[in-house]
Amino acid sequence: MKKAIFITIVSLIVLSCQRTSNKQIEKKEILNAGREAPLGWVYLTIYQDSTFQFVLTGIRSNDKEIFHGKVRIENDSLFFAYTDSVPKAGNIAIIKNKMVIYTNGEYSERLEIGQNEIIK
């Protein structure tokens, strides 16, 4: 009897931890944008908690660079603070005409906005 109660309690603890972990992984997206690149895709996703993910993908699924960090939003401007390295697109962008336009990189990256809850 004690063994059955112990197993039940341990199972409930494990299940509750898994549910908490899943909730932490699911973040609300407030902006996503992307474009097809010559040999893959470029994606930007900004989450409600001010984190973001900038992803460069290649033709093969394992050809992927992921840049993370925090973003500061001021009116139509986005200021990215990357956790590690900064992609060649740069760390400042503006939102204009349903596009995210990077303004200070080695090249001018333009991503078409699919979802935008920042600026309507």
C-alpha positions in Angstrom: 0.0 0.0 0.0 2.7 2.5 1.0 4.6 1.6 -2.2 1.6 2.4 -4.4 1.1 5.7 -2.7 4.7 6.6 -3.1 4.6 5.7 -6.8 1.5 7.8 -7.3 3.0 10.8 -5.6 6.3 10.5 -7.6 4.2 10.2 -10.8 2.2 13.3 -10.0 5.3 15.3 -9.3 7.0 14.2 -12.6 3.8 15.0 -14.6 3.4 18.4 -13.0 7.1 19.3 -13.8 6.6 18.3 -17.4 3.5 20.5 -17.7 5.4 23.4 -16.2 8.3 22.9 -18.6 6.0 22.8 -21.6 4.3 26.1 -20.5 7.8 27.7 -20.2 8.7 26.7 -23.7 5.5 28.1 -25.3 6.0 31.9 -25.6 3.5 34.3 -27.2 4.8 35.6 -30.5 4.2 39.3 -31.1 6.0 39.6 -34.4 7.3 37.2 -37.0 8.9 38.0 -40.3 10.9 36.2 -42.9 12.0 35.9 -46.5 13.3 33.3 -48.8 17.1 33.6 -49.2 19.0 32.3 -52.3 19.9 29.1 -50.5 17.4 28.9 -47.6 15.3 31.2 -45.4 15.8 34.1 -42.9 13.3 34.3 -40.0 12.8 36.7 -37.1 10.5 36.0 -34.2 9.9 38.4 -31.3 8.2 37.2 -28.2 6.0 39.0 -25.6 8.8 38.7 -23.0 11.1 40.8 -25.2 13.2 37.8 -26.3 13.8 37.1 -29.9 15.2 34.6 -32.3 16.9 35.5 -35.6 17.4 32.3 -37.8 19.4 31.8 -41.0 18.6 28.4 -42.6 20.3 26.7 -45.5 18.9 24.2 -48.0 19.5 21.3 -45.7 17.7 21.3 -42.3 21.0 21.0 -40.4 22.4 24.2 -42.0 21.1 26.7 -39.5 22.4 29.6 -37.5 20.3 30.8 -34.6 20.9 34.1 -32.9 19.1 34.9 -29.6 18.8 37.8 -27.2 16.6 40.6 -26.0 15.0 43.3 -28.0 14.0 46.9 -27.0 11.1 48.3 -28.9 10.8 52.1 -29.3 7.9 53.2 -31.5 8.8 51.7 -34.9 12.5 50.9 -34.0 13.9 47.6 -32.8 17.2 47.4 -30.9 18.6 43.9 -30.6 21.0 42.9 -27.8 22.3 39.5 -29.0 23.4 36.9 -26.4 26.5 35.8 -28.4 27.5 37.1 -31.9 25.7 39.6 -34.0 24.6 38.5 -37.5 25.8 40.5 -40.5 22.3 42.0 -40.8 23.1 44.2 -37.7 21.4 45.0 -34.5 19.0 47.8 -35.3 15.9 47.6 -37.5 12.8 49.6 -38.2 9.2 48.5 -39.0 8.0 50.1 -42.1 5.4 49.1 -44.7 4.9 45.6 -43.4 8.6 45.0 -43.4 11.4 44.7 -40.8 14.3 46.6 -42.3 17.8 46.2 -40.7 19.7 49.5 -40.9 23.2 49.1 -39.6 24.6 45.8 -40.8 27.0 44.8 -43.5 23.9 44.6 -45.8 20.4 45.8 -45.7 18.2 42.9 -44.6 14.5 43.2 -45.3 12.0 40.7 -43.9 8.3 40.6 -44.7 6.1 40.7 -41.7 3.6 37.8 -41.3 2.3 38.7 -37.8 2.7 42.0 -36.0 1.2 42.9 -32.7 3.8 45.7 -32.1 2.6 48.3 -34.7 -0.6 48.0 -36.6 
